[in-house]
């Protein structure tokens, strides 16, 4: 099973039922993918979802994540400050490292810096790449 950290931009892309990326959400709901989250990430999910949709929808999505058996709650004990361009994105790196995630799934360009960093080594995939690379193993 794949263990990932999903950036907020990709969460927005995959929760809509008609989205071409909805498979990521469905696979999570069906227990085919584990998502690592922190309290800080869940707060960001709620804030952005509420801005883009509604308070009800944001609460429903966050509660679904919190209560799903495929959710891995992570409490980072060390904080890496590897993304200087947008320090707020470091919470996803911290979660990925401390949660032993295989990937961060993000379409945010700030994460490109992780390709140049030796430690901590965190692989980042765009949502399209994640679906293409992992769909076969997810479906098995």
GIWOQUI-V675936 format. One record per helix or strand of 3 or more residues. SS is the DSSP state (~ for helix, > for strand). FROM is the first residue (numbers start at 1). LEN is the number of residues. If there is no record, write none. Layout:
[[SS	FROM	LEN] [SS	FROM	LEN]]
This chain:
[[>	2	5] [~	8	8] [~	22	8] [>	33	5] [~	39	14] [~	55	13] [>	71	3] [~	87	12] [>	103	3] [~	109	7] [>	123	3] [~	127	13]]
